[in-house]
Amino acid sequence: MRSLKGREVVRALELAGFTIVRTSASHHIMKRAGQEGTVSVPVHAGKDVKTGTLASVIRQSGLTKEQFWAFVENI
């Protein structure tokens, strides 16, 4: 799994229809209209999102890994 910065994860989720509803310290809380729950993305300057955390973000989003990586390719 390729490493990504938190900002890249946020941009990919925005392409998938998510919007930032609030920030909590260094985390962006995102939500997609018509979908329950939120996705918390850590955005730490200059640091990559850890592999397990990225897998959790993808799972929280309700996207498949393939769908998520397709959005990453369009950044």
N, C-alpha and C positions, 0 to 999 in steps of 0.2 A: 504494500500500500504506500503510495507516494505521500510525502509529508507536505502539509499545507500550513500557511499562516492563518491565524484566526480571521483576519480580514478577508482572505480568499474564501474561507468557508462561508462567511456572511454573504459575500457576493454571489456564490453559487446558490445559496438558499434564496436569495432575492430573485434570481433568475427562475427559481422553481415556484415563485409566487408568495414567498414569505416576506413579512415586513418586520422591522424592529419596532416593538411596542414599548420597550423601556430598556434602560441599562442599569445594571446593578454592579457597582464597582467596575471590574474589568470584564464583565460578562454582558453580552448582548442577548436579550430575551426576544425571541422571534415567534411570530404566529402567522398561520395561513388562514385566510377567510374560509369559513365553512368546515374547518377542521378543529377538533378539540385538542386541548393541550398546547404547550409551548415547547420551544427548543432553546436551550441555553448554550451559547457559544462563547468559549473563553477567548478574549482578544487581548493578548499580552504582547506589547511592542517587541518586535524582533524575535519572537519565539514561535516555534512550530507547535501545532496542536498534537498532543500525543496520540499514538495509534488507537489505544483503547478508548480515549475520549472521542476521537473522530468517529469510531464505530458506534459509540453511544449517541452522538449527534445525528448520525444517519438513521439509526433506529428510531430515535425520538421524532424525526421528521416524517416518518412513514414512507420515505422513498426507498427504493431498492438501491443497492450499491451501484448497479449499472446506471440507474437514472441519475444518481448523485454525480457520478464521475462524468456523465454526459454534460451536465451543467458546468462542471469544473472546466471541461475542455472549451466551453464557450466564453470563459472569462477573458 
